[in-house]
Amino acid sequence: MPADEGATGAAGAGGAGGSHRPEMTPKVAWLLAATFLVAVSGLIYELIAATISSYLLGDSIRQFSFVIGVFLSSMGVGAWASRYVDDALSGFVRAQIALGAIGGALGPVLFFSYAIYGSVGLPLYGGLVIIGALSGMEIPLISRVMKEIGAAEFRFENVLTADYIGALAASLAFPLLIIPNLPLMSASLAFGALNLLVAGFSLYLFADRLPRGLWVPWGALLLAMLAGLVASERLVSAVDARLFQDEVIFSETTAYQSIVITRFDDRYRLFLNHSIQFDSLDEHRYHEALVHPAMGLAPSAARVLVLGGGDGMAVREVLRHAGVEHVTLVDLDPRVTDLFATHPDLVALNNGALNDPRVEIVNADAWVWAAEADGIYDVIIADLPDPRSIGLSKLYTVEFYAMLVERLSGHGLMVTQAGSPTFATEAFWITEATLAATRNPMLPGGSLDTLAYQTYLPSFGNWGFVMAGPALPADTRVPDLPEGLRYLTLEVWEASQAFGVDQARPDQVPVNTIQGHPLVAAYQRGWEFWFR
């Protein structure tokens, strides 16, 4: 009598009307639990790969899409290849050992590869193919083991249920528990250890059917993974030392981004997702150019809205104007605003602006906040990240600007940083054209007035800005500038509105919308042309 028939018959003896249930033995229960755990770790590896690649390479939508596609197709290859594994139980355990080793090493390898070679393509997609293929073998192999031990009726439905529940648990745990509490490198090592523990308990439970020689590589790899976890802070420091020129005084990955702050003597630099946000040597040039023209030209600047700029530098410049009564700062990441409100060195950079009683800090997504806000502001300053992805490009769309202009007073002005008119000329003018196409609430059927200008930053090169409003002042040459500025003068302001022939506005410029994002492609083309 075959083993599965015997199990069915034994379970059904005494059942009413010949009905029967498969017996839930410890081995069957463990295989279902292992399915759940392996599903969790497999999806975590996928999310770690996508997150690291989006941090290092930008364009999170593209990176997540590529990673998911490669991972899922590799799972299909693994499921197909599982038919060639003669011993299902041994194949499952060996796959878990391999998954633990390769998946656990994925995070450290990606970071070190980028730090040393400036590239992650080969280890990223090579690792994904192997991890996906090994993960794809899981359900076919476990299903065969179930049948071999006499639990055929557990073969598909329960195994698939455990697998899908594991995927759900991983997708919830990654943003809510793992990212806020574990660096990505540590998370990779921790889930590598989890795969190895699954393999180890399987070796113990099925010791009579598995070769003893598997204990040696299993033990060596588990020790290596645990040692990596213990030394993870040193590993992170070693990567940071390769990635950043100066001493890293702060490094943390939040639910939103990677934050790194470096220092060399009195020079500080902020990096978000490994992209530099400011250099304290010349940030005053950027922030003075961003803030003071709009503040100085607006008839009133009592109520000011700053979007982004969680470092407080833009708010610092806003507070130089005597008439300011209230500033609302909307920044996504509470860790950034907390750092720049409490860290002594960083507070000194913004002159304690975030602790000023006139400043209200709101930690929220700028789009969501703008859609729900009900206040009216005299000046709106958008100090937002570059539109390197669709997720960021939405903050440069005509729809977003339409929401902002509803928050603008009748004679109010808004200004946005618009990237480099030299390195990404087309993208710069798309931003200007998008603001120029935004409906004017004060003039039915009309659109906003715009004024483009630029300044030079040693850290970034030429950088551009676009001012807009229902009606720009008739004379924009003489903004009311506060005393004590380190860079901006009336002469510099007037010169900033001149653009070279190679920076001129193209004849046909598309408008950036939520349905189509020409800005992202133009931004990437421009920077890749100069720095490929």
RODO-2510 file (C-alpha; in nm, 4 decimals, decimal comma):
residues 532
     n   res          X          Y          Z
     1     m     0,0000     0,0000     0,0000
     2     p     0,1495     0,3407    -0,0932
     3     a     0,2364     0,5686     0,1955
     4     d    -0,0161     0,8372     0,1022
     5     e    -0,2998     0,5854     0,0817
     6     g    -0,2052     0,4446     0,4214
     7     a    -0,2121     0,7865     0,5794
     8     t    -0,5474     0,8603     0,4221
     9     g    -0,6962     0,5362     0,5361
    10     a    -0,5654     0,5702     0,8913
    11     a    -0,6927     0,9236     0,9214
    12     g    -1,0328     0,8208     0,7886
    13     a    -1,0912     0,5195     1,0174
    14     g    -1,3842     0,5927     1,2417
    15     g    -1,4909     0,8992     1,0403
    16     a    -1,8636     0,9283     0,9809
    17     g    -1,9682     0,8083     0,6387
    18     g    -1,6086     0,7258     0,5460
    19     s    -1,4961     1,0943     0,5608
    20     h    -1,1375     1,1500     0,6636
    21     r    -0,8830     1,4197     0,7336
    22     p    -0,5092     1,4123     0,6721
    23     e    -0,3122     1,3818     0,9935
    24     m    -0,1250     1,6962     1,1067
    25     t     0,2020     1,5395     1,2169
    26     p     0,4952     1,7467     1,3526
    27     k     0,6759     1,7042     1,0216
    28     v     0,3781     1,8253     0,8201
    29     a     0,3303     2,1212     1,0568
    30     w     0,6973     2,2116     1,0231
    31     l     0,6897     2,1985     0,6440
    32     l     0,3947     2,4390     0,6413
    33     a     0,5743     2,6665     0,8885
    34     a     0,8901     2,6452     0,6765
    35     t     0,6871     2,7462     0,3706
    36     f     0,5680     3,0547     0,5580
    37     l     0,9196     3,1490     0,6763
    38     v     1,0801     3,0922     0,3383
    39     a     0,8116     3,3061     0,1716
    40     v     0,8846     3,5837     0,4199
    41     s     1,2590     3,5757     0,3613
    42     g     1,2255     3,5497    -0,0178
    43     l     1,0072     3,8592    -0,0424
    44     i     1,2317     4,0466     0,2020
    45     y     1,5326     3,9801    -0,0217
    46     e     1,3337     4,1150    -0,3164
    47     l     1,2348     4,4299    -0,1261
    48     i     1,5905     4,4826     0,0026
    49     a     1,7272     4,4576    -0,3518
    50     a     1,4696     4,7017    -0,4878
    51     t     1,5216     4,9483    -0,2028
    52     i     1,9012     4,9446    -0,2221
    53     s     1,8977     4,9861    -0,5997
    54     s     1,6523     5,2766    -0,5748
    55     y     1,8714     5,4390    -0,3066
    56     l     2,1879     5,4002    -0,5118
    57     l     2,0566     5,4358    -0,8666
    58     g     1,7463     5,6526    -0,8228
    59     d     1,4080     5,6187    -0,9990
    60     s     1,2393     5,3906    -0,7470
    61     i     0,9552     5,2953    -0,9820
    62     r     1,1970     5,1673    -1,2470
    63     q     1,4117     4,9830    -0,9944
    64     f     1,1174     4,8166    -0,8183
    65     s     0,9647     4,7204    -1,1531
    66     f     1,2878     4,5646    -1,2828
    67     v     1,3574     4,3825    -0,9568
    68     i     1,0054     4,2394    -0,9300
    69     g     1,0092     4,1281    -1,2939
    70     v     1,3460     3,9555    -1,2703
    71     f     1,2632     3,7944    -0,9354
    72     l     0,9232     3,6557    -1,0426
    73     s     1,0490     3,5237    -1,3751
    74     s     1,3396     3,3563    -1,1950
    75     m     1,0917     3,1923    -0,9576
    76     g     0,9209     3,0461    -1,2625
    77     v     1,2533     2,9076    -1,3844
    78     g     1,3178     2,7595    -1,0397
    79     a     0,9739     2,5960    -1,0270
    80     w     1,0359     2,4416    -1,3695
    81     a     1,3880     2,3255    -1,2778
    82     s     1,2673     2,1577    -0,9554
    83     r     1,1519     1,8576    -1,1612
    84     y     1,5162     1,7660    -1,2116
    85     v     1,5845     1,7421    -0,8363
    86     d     1,5762     1,3691    -0,7598
    87     d     1,5605     1,3897    -0,3785
    88     a     1,2970     1,6525    -0,2912
    89     l     1,3830     1,6744     0,0800
    90     s     1,7561     1,7032     0,0262
    91     g     1,6935     1,9540    -0,2538
    92     f     1,4756     2,1675    -0,0285
    93     v     1,7336     2,1787     0,2513
    94     r     2,0193     2,2498     0,0113
    95     a     1,8134     2,5291    -0,1462
    96     q     1,7579     2,6852     0,1976
    97     i     2,1286     2,6708     0,2768
    98     a     2,2074     2,8360    -0,0558
    99     l     1,9321     3,0960    -0,0046
   100     g     2,0676     3,1796     0,3388
   101     a     2,4176     3,2294     0,2023
   102     i     2,3299     3,4263    -0,1114
   103     g     2,0321     3,6183     0,0245
   104     g     2,2143     3,7064     0,3445
   105     a     2,5136     3,8359     0,1506
   106     l     2,2995     4,0335    -0,0960
   107     g     2,2828     4,3586     0,1041
   108     p     2,6542     4,3763     0,1949
   109     v     2,7610     4,2784    -0,1586
   110     l     2,5446     4,5467    -0,3216
   111     f     2,6695     4,8227    -0,0936
   112     f     3,0366     4,7227    -0,1226
   113     s     3,0056     4,6791    -0,4991
   114     y     2,8725     5,0320    -0,5336
   115     a     3,1303     5,1735    -0,2935
   116     i     3,4246     5,0072    -0,4712
   117     y     3,3168     4,9935    -0,8375
   118     g     3,0332     5,2466    -0,8561
   119     s     2,8036     4,9817    -1,0035
   120     v     2,5571     4,7229    -0,8734
   121     g     2,4095     4,5775    -1,1937
   122     l     2,5860     4,2400    -1,2025
   123     p     2,5546     4,1450    -0,8324
   124     l     2,2000     4,2872    -0,8178
   125     y     2,0488     4,0966    -1,1078
   126     g     2,2773     3,7963    -1,0746
   127     g     2,1775     3,7636    -0,7095
   128     l     1,8095     3,8126    -0,7927
   129     v     1,8141     3,5394    -1,0562
   130     i     1,9706     3,2885    -0,8157
   131     i     1,7529     3,3875    -0,5176
   132     g     1,4393     3,3854    -0,7327
   133     a     1,5198     3,0445    -0,8795
   134     l     1,5888     2,8933    -0,5365
   135     s     1,2690     3,0470    -0,3974
   136     g     1,0708     2,9120    -0,6937
   137     m     1,1777     2,5582    -0,6090
   138     e     1,0213     2,5848    -0,2628
   139     i     0,6562     2,4928    -0,3249
   140     p     0,7202     2,2101    -0,5771
   141     l     0,9809     2,0492    -0,3507
   142     i     0,7779     2,0861    -0,0312
   143     s     0,4728     1,9470    -0,2095
   144     r     0,6723     1,6406    -0,3131
   145     v     0,8057     1,5960     0,0410
   146     m     0,4477     1,6158     0,1728
   147     k     0,3465     1,3362    -0,0608
   148     e     0,6487     1,1278     0,0318
   149     i     0,5702     1,1422     0,4043
   150     g     0,2049     1,0557     0,3513
   151     a     0,0413     1,3972     0,3563
   152     a    -0,0744     1,4258    -0,0022
   153     e    -0,3894     1,6160     0,0894
   154     f    -0,1769     1,8974     0,2361
   155     r     0,0074     1,9206    -0,0899
   156     f    -0,1218     2,2352    -0,2623
   157     e    -0,3914     2,4325    -0,0836
   158     n    -0,2245     2,4551     0,2567
   159     v     0,1231     2,5002     0,1118
   160     l     0,0053     2,7832    -0,1129
   161     t    -0,1879     2,9419     0,1741
   162     a     0,1211     2,9395     0,3969
   163     d     0,3270     3,0846     0,1115
   164     y     0,0842     3,3690     0,0394
   165     i     0,0384     3,4540     0,4078
   166     g     0,4177     3,4700     0,4375
   167     a     0,4320     3,7133     0,1470
   168     l     0,1692     3,9311     0,3142
   169     a     0,3572     3,9249     0,6452
   170     a     0,6796     4,0290     0,4721
   171     s     0,5163     4,3116     0,2754
   172     l     0,3706     4,4546     0,5976
   173     a     0,6777     4,3987     0,8140
   174     f     0,9271     4,5535     0,5707
   175     p     0,8066     4,9159     0,5879
   176     l     0,6590     4,9021     0,9394
   177     l     0,9165     4,7018     1,1355
   178     i     1,2297     4,6219     0,9376
   179     i     1,3218     4,9523     0,7704
   180     p     1,2648     5,1658     1,0842
   181     n     1,4659     4,9291     1,3065
   182     l     1,7291     4,7542     1,0948
   183     p     1,9835     4,8883     0,8454
   184     l     1,9350     4,7207     0,5077
   185     m     2,2666     4,5394     0,5405
   186     s     2,1665     4,3970     0,8787
   187     a     1,8234     4,2997     0,7488
   188     s     1,9800     4,1023     0,4659
   189     l     2,2095     3,9163     0,7067
   190     a     1,9265     3,8536     0,9545
   191     f     1,7012     3,6913     0,6966
   192     g     1,9947     3,4939     0,5629
   193     a     2,0285     3,3543     0,9134
   194     l     1,6529     3,2800     0,9111
   195     n     1,6866     3,0684     0,5960
   196     l     1,9766     2,8831     0,7524
   197     l     1,7767     2,8167     1,0686
   198     v     1,4955     2,6744     0,8547
   199     a     1,7513     2,4464     0,6921
   200     g     1,8995     2,3533     1,0317
   201     f     1,5689     2,2533     1,1895
   202     s     1,4838     2,0537     0,8778
   203     l     1,8184     1,8744     0,9076
   204     y     1,7338     1,7897     1,2682
   205     l     1,3747     1,6822     1,2036
   206     f     1,4583     1,4660     0,9019
   207     a     1,7987     1,3483     1,0223
   208     d     1,7210     0,9892     0,9253
   209     r     1,6699     1,0868     0,5598
   210     l     1,9410     1,3461     0,5047
   211     p     2,3193     1,3140     0,4700
   212     r     2,5118     1,4176     0,7803
   213     g     2,7628     1,6009     0,5661
   214     l     2,5151     1,8873     0,5202
   215     w     2,5705     1,9943     0,8810
   216     v     2,9211     2,1188     0,8034
   217     p     2,8412     2,3839     0,5371
   218     w     2,5232     2,4725     0,7268
   219     g     2,7138     2,5397     1,0507
   220     a     2,9918     2,7330     0,8797
   221     l     2,7478     2,9564     0,6920
   222     l     2,5328     3,0203     1,0002
   223     l     2,8415     3,1254     1,1988
   224     a     2,9464     3,3537     0,9137
   225     m     2,5991     3,5090     0,8964
   226     l     2,5832     3,5676     1,2729
   227     a     2,9344     3,7130     1,2691
   228     g     2,8256     3,9484     0,9921
   229     l     2,5287     4,0576     1,2032
   230     v     2,7520     4,1272     1,5016
   231     a     2,9896     4,3262     1,2822
   232     s     2,7163     4,4950     1,0758
   233     e     2,7849     4,8401     1,2198
   234     r     3,1505     4,8076     1,1208
   235     l     3,0454     4,6925     0,7750
   236     v     2,8179     4,9948     0,7363
   237     s     3,1008     5,2218     0,8531
   238     a     3,3382     5,0625     0,6026
   239     v     3,0916     5,1223     0,3184
   240     d     3,0330     5,4802     0,4299
   241     a     3,4066     5,5392     0,4419
   242     r     3,4299     5,4308     0,0773
   243     l     3,1199     5,6220    -0,0368
   244     f     3,1816     5,9520     0,1389
   245     q     3,4984     6,1572     0,1401
   246     d     3,4587     6,2986     0,4901
   247     e     3,3861     6,1673     0,8396
   248     v     3,0329     6,0290     0,8703
   249     i     2,8802     6,1804     1,1842
   250     f     2,5304     6,0425     1,1285
   251     s     2,3939     5,7524     0,9251
   252     e     2,0445     5,6095     0,9477
   253     t     1,7853     5,4510     0,7215
   254     t     1,4313     5,5621     0,7987
   255     a     1,1009     5,4439     0,6583
   256     y     1,1449     5,7060     0,3851
   257     q     1,5116     5,7312     0,2951
   258     s     1,8762     5,6868     0,3827
   259     i     2,0177     5,9841     0,5762
   260     v     2,3927     6,0485     0,5951
   261     i     2,5628     6,3601     0,7323
   262     t     2,9361     6,4104     0,6903
   263     r     3,1808     6,6585     0,8414
   264     f     3,5271     6,7881     0,7532
   265     d     3,6412     7,0552     0,9994
   266     d     3,3507     7,3043     0,9876
   267     r     3,2132     7,1744     0,6575
   268     y     2,8925     6,9662     0,6706
   269     r     2,7141     6,7845     0,3914
   270     l     2,3757     6,6145     0,3901
   271     f     2,3065     6,3112     0,1707
   272     l     1,9601     6,1644     0,1215
   273     n     1,9571     5,8277    -0,0552
   274     h     2,3257     5,8923    -0,1269
   275     s     2,2480     6,2122    -0,3215
   276     i     2,3994     6,5323    -0,1838
   277     q     2,1404     6,7858    -0,0655
   278     f     2,3642     7,0650     0,0568
   279     d     2,7222     7,1579     0,1304
   280     s     2,7544     7,4071     0,4156
   281     l     3,0299     7,5901     0,2230
   282     d     2,7891     7,7230    -0,0380
   283     e     2,4352     7,6350     0,0706
   284     h     2,3768     8,0050     0,1473
   285     r     2,3958     8,0794    -0,2258
   286     y     2,1207     7,8295    -0,3020
   287     h     1,8903     7,9221    -0,0155
   288     e     1,9292     8,2977    -0,0568
   289     a     1,8468     8,2658    -0,4269
   290     l     1,5535     8,0365    -0,3567
   291     v     1,3926     8,2430    -0,0820
   292     h     1,4634     8,6147    -0,1024
   293     p     1,3450     8,7138    -0,4520
   294     a     0,9913     8,5852    -0,3861
   295     m     0,9903     8,7100    -0,0272
   296     g     1,1204     9,0500    -0,1361
   297     l     0,8777     9,0948    -0,4273
   298     a     0,5595     8,9761    -0,2554
   299     p     0,3448     9,2679    -0,1321
   300     s     0,3078     9,0812     0,1973
   301     a     0,5025     8,7908     0,3422
   302     a     0,3331     8,7383     0,6765
   303     r     0,2386     8,3751     0,6188
   304     v     0,4877     8,1505     0,4417
   305     l     0,4713     7,7856     0,3358
   306     v     0,7917     7,5842     0,2822
   307     l     0,7621     7,2423     0,1179
   308     g     1,0632     7,0158     0,1733
   309     g     1,3662     7,1808     0,3256
   310     g     1,3575     6,9770     0,6446
   311     d     1,7127     7,0952     0,7157
   312     g     1,5687     7,4359     0,8109
   313     m     1,7979     7,6370     0,5818
   314     a     1,5168     7,7840     0,3735
   315     v     1,3217     7,8618     0,6927
   316     r     1,6312     8,0378     0,8276
   317     e     1,6274     8,2706     0,5263
   318     v     1,2519     8,3270     0,5511
   319     l     1,2871     8,4400     0,9127
   320     r     1,5292     8,7165     0,8076
   321     h     1,2248     8,9130     0,6894
   322     a     1,0775     9,1230     0,9677
   323     g     0,7139     9,0873     0,8609
   324     v     0,6967     8,7093     0,8919
   325     e     0,4312     8,5982     1,1389
   326     h     0,3949     8,2267     1,0691
   327     v     0,5903     7,9645     0,8716
   328     t     0,4531     7,6198     0,7932
   329     l     0,7243     7,3675     0,7052
   330     v     0,6000     7,0478     0,5400
   331     d     0,8633     6,7738     0,5177
   332     l     0,8039     6,4026     0,4735
   333     d     1,0597     6,2555     0,7129
   334     p     1,0275     6,3412     1,0849
   335     r     1,3808     6,2162     1,1461
   336     v     1,5269     6,4935     0,9290
   337     t     1,3344     6,7748     1,0977
   338     d     1,4112     6,6279     1,4398
   339     l     1,7839     6,6105     1,3630
   340     f     1,8008     6,9680     1,2423
   341     a     1,6016     7,0880     1,5417
   342     t     1,8046     6,9070     1,8096
   343     h     2,1586     6,8178     1,6929
   344     p     2,3808     7,1057     1,8149
   345     d     2,6015     7,1182     1,5048
   346     l     2,3034     7,1114     1,2713
   347     v     2,0993     7,3608     1,4720
   348     a     2,3929     7,6010     1,4342
   349     l     2,3684     7,5686     1,0551
   350     n     2,0066     7,6874     1,0451
   351     n     2,0422     7,9342     1,3348
   352     g     1,7834     7,7418     1,5351
   353     a     1,5152     7,8181     1,2766
   354     l     1,3155     7,5034     1,3447
   355     n     1,2840     7,5975     1,7117
   356     d     1,1454     7,9444     1,6392
   357     p     0,7927     7,9803     1,7876
   358     r     0,6665     8,1161     1,4544
   359     v     0,7534     7,7882     1,2805
   360     e     0,5069     7,4989     1,2568
   361     i     0,6538     7,1673     1,1441
   362     v     0,4261     6,9209     0,9647
   363     n     0,5640     6,5792     0,8736
   364     a     0,3563     6,4701     0,5775
   365     d     0,3689     6,3943     0,2077
   366     a     0,3574     6,7296     0,0264
   367     w     0,0974     6,6090    -0,2259
   368     v    -0,1360     6,4700     0,0401
   369     w    -0,0923     6,7771     0,2580
   370     a    -0,1614     7,0153    -0,0313
   371     a    -0,4773     6,8248    -0,1215
   372     e    -0,6111     6,8531     0,2347
   373     a    -0,4730     7,1911     0,3491
   374     d    -0,7016     7,4891     0,3982
   375     g    -0,4672     7,7764     0,4899
   376     i    -0,3775     8,0764     0,2719
   377     y    -0,0149     8,1849     0,2291
   378     d     0,1537     8,4952     0,0950
   379     v     0,4628     8,3067    -0,0242
   380     i     0,5041     7,9374    -0,1064
   381     i     0,8574     7,7970    -0,1377
   382     a     0,9049     7,4486    -0,2882
   383     d     1,2446     7,3181    -0,1796
   384     l     1,1777     6,9652    -0,3035
   385     p     1,4104     6,6881    -0,4297
   386     d     1,4944     6,6731    -0,7998
   387     p     1,2350     6,4949    -1,0186
   388     r     1,4531     6,1912    -1,0779
   389     s     1,1558     5,9518    -1,0477
   390     i     0,7830     5,9570    -1,1161
   391     g     0,7185     5,9583    -0,7428
   392     l     0,9054     6,2901    -0,7174
   393     s     0,7939     6,4199    -1,0554
   394     k     0,4342     6,4351    -0,9310
   395     l     0,5471     6,7304    -0,7162
   396     y     0,6352     6,9157    -1,0375
   397     t     0,3052     6,8575    -1,2215
   398     v     0,0398     7,1041    -1,3270
   399     e    -0,2024     6,9258    -1,0925
   400     f     0,0223     6,9796    -0,7914
   401     y     0,0838     7,3419    -0,8781
   402     a    -0,2917     7,3911    -0,9179
   403     m    -0,3404     7,2707    -0,5600
   404     l    -0,0664     7,5024    -0,4349
   405     v    -0,1998     7,8097    -0,6112
   406     e    -0,5320     7,7556    -0,4325
   407     r    -0,3374     7,8108    -0,1107
   408     l    -0,1835     8,1329    -0,2449
   409     s    -0,3172     8,4771    -0,1596
   410     g    -0,4360     8,6999    -0,4438
   411     h    -0,1047     8,8813    -0,4763
   412     g     0,1071     8,5975    -0,3435
   413     l     0,4109     8,4405    -0,5075
   414     m     0,5438     8,0879    -0,5227
   415     v     0,8878     7,9649    -0,6190
   416     t     1,0385     7,6237    -0,6824
   417     q     1,3884     7,4957    -0,7315
   418     a     1,3969     7,3639    -1,0869
   419     g     1,7274     7,1832    -1,1292
   420     s     2,0185     7,2804    -1,3487
   421     p     1,9477     7,4872    -1,6628
   422     t     2,2942     7,3809    -1,7810
   423     f     2,3028     7,0065    -1,7134
   424     a     1,9290     6,9441    -1,7605
   425     t     1,8175     7,2352    -1,9757
   426     e     1,5048     7,0695    -2,1137
   427     a     1,3907     6,9566    -1,7683
   428     f     1,4381     7,3088    -1,6317
   429     w     1,2156     7,4619    -1,8983
   430     i     0,9545     7,1859    -1,8583
   431     t     0,9198     7,2972    -1,4962
   432     e     0,8805     7,6590    -1,6083
   433     a     0,6280     7,5619    -1,8790
   434     t     0,4294     7,3553    -1,6299
   435     l     0,3973     7,6490    -1,3917
   436     a     0,3113     7,8747    -1,6871
   437     a     0,0320     7,6334    -1,7856
   438     t    -0,1173     7,6195    -1,4356
   439     r    -0,4599     7,7820    -1,4157
   440     n    -0,4815     8,1272    -1,2645
   441     p    -0,7565     8,1418    -0,9983
   442     m    -0,7632     8,5214    -1,0241
   443     l    -0,8089     8,5209    -1,4028
   444     p    -1,0620     8,2660    -1,5378
   445     g    -0,9176     8,0971    -1,8437
   446     g    -0,5767     8,2462    -1,7755
   447     s    -0,2548     8,0960    -1,6445
   448     l     0,0194     8,1959    -1,4022
   449     d     0,2905     8,4500    -1,4717
   450     t     0,6411     8,3032    -1,4418
   451     l     0,9964     8,4271    -1,4040
   452     a     1,2955     8,1945    -1,4489
   453     y     1,6381     8,2665    -1,3022
   454     q     1,9594     8,0893    -1,2051
   455     t     2,2614     8,1100    -0,9800
   456     y     2,5988     7,9421    -0,9546
   457     l     2,6800     7,6905    -0,6797
   458     p     3,0342     7,5504    -0,6606
   459     s     2,8938     7,2190    -0,5307
   460     f     2,6372     7,1731    -0,8074
   461     g     2,7129     7,4129    -1,0921
   462     n     2,4437     7,6440    -1,2323
   463     w     2,1131     7,5960    -1,0542
   464     g     1,7762     7,7247    -1,1618
   465     f     1,4543     7,8459    -1,0027
   466     v     1,1114     7,9464    -1,1280
   467     m     0,8931     8,2081    -0,9596
   468     a     0,5216     8,2189    -1,0378
   469     g     0,2034     8,3859    -0,9286
   470     p    -0,1384     8,5079    -1,0415
   471     a     0,0300     8,8411    -1,1183
   472     l     0,4022     8,9082    -1,0880
   473     p     0,4979     9,2636    -0,9858
   474     a     0,5357     9,5032    -1,2781
   475     d     0,8953     9,5714    -1,1762
   476     t     1,0824     9,2575    -1,0684
   477     r     1,4232     9,4252    -1,0676
   478     v     1,4257     9,5515    -0,7097
   479     p     1,3148     9,2970    -0,4491
   480     d     1,3286     9,4094    -0,0872
   481     l     1,6329     9,2192     0,0358
   482     p     1,7099     9,1879     0,4085
   483     e     2,0425     9,2960     0,5522
   484     g     2,3260     9,0552     0,6240
   485     l     2,3018     8,8359     0,3130
   486     r     2,6227     8,6611     0,2167
   487     y     2,5624     8,6325    -0,1560
   488     l     2,2521     8,7851    -0,3101
   489     t     2,2586     9,1509    -0,4137
   490     l     2,0362     9,3501    -0,6475
   491     e     2,3074     9,3273    -0,9145
   492     v     2,3343     8,9480    -0,8745
   493     w     1,9549     8,9196    -0,8878
   494     e     1,9304     9,1157    -1,2116
   495     a     2,2102     8,9122    -1,3705
   496     s     2,0502     8,5837    -1,2624
   497     q     1,7647     8,6345    -1,5097
   498     a     1,9969     8,6141    -1,8112
   499     f     2,0423     8,2783    -1,9870
   500     g     2,3038     8,1823    -2,2435
   501     v     2,2170     8,0696    -2,5940
   502     d     2,2805     7,7072    -2,4992
   503     q     2,0346     7,7440    -2,2095
   504     a     1,7560     7,9072    -2,4089
   505     r     1,3972     7,7928    -2,3772
   506     p     1,3103     7,5466    -2,6591
   507     d     1,0310     7,6409    -2,8989
   508     q     0,8181     7,3415    -2,7973
   509     v     0,8150     7,2492    -2,4308
   510     p     0,5812     6,9795    -2,2918
   511     v     0,3858     7,0244    -1,9705
   512     n     0,4444     6,7799    -1,6866
   513     t     0,1197     6,6139    -1,5739
   514     i     0,0188     6,3332    -1,3424
   515     q    -0,0825     6,1288    -1,6487
   516     g     0,2435     6,1814    -1,8358
   517     h     0,5850     6,2660    -1,6942
   518     p     0,8130     6,4081    -1,9665
   519     l     1,0091     6,5785    -1,6887
   520     v     1,1607     6,2532    -1,5597
   521     a     1,2934     6,1452    -1,8995
   522     a     1,4273     6,4953    -1,9725
   523     y     1,5975     6,5114    -1,6327
   524     q     1,7653     6,1741    -1,6826
   525     r     1,8720     6,2521    -2,0398
   526     g     2,0331     6,5759    -1,9339
   527     w     2,2352     6,4390    -1,6448
   528     e     2,3344     6,1218    -1,8296
   529     f     2,4601     6,3305    -2,1236
   530     w     2,6991     6,5222    -1,8983
   531     f     2,7990     6,2512    -1,6518
   532     r     2,7626     5,9181    -1,8314
***
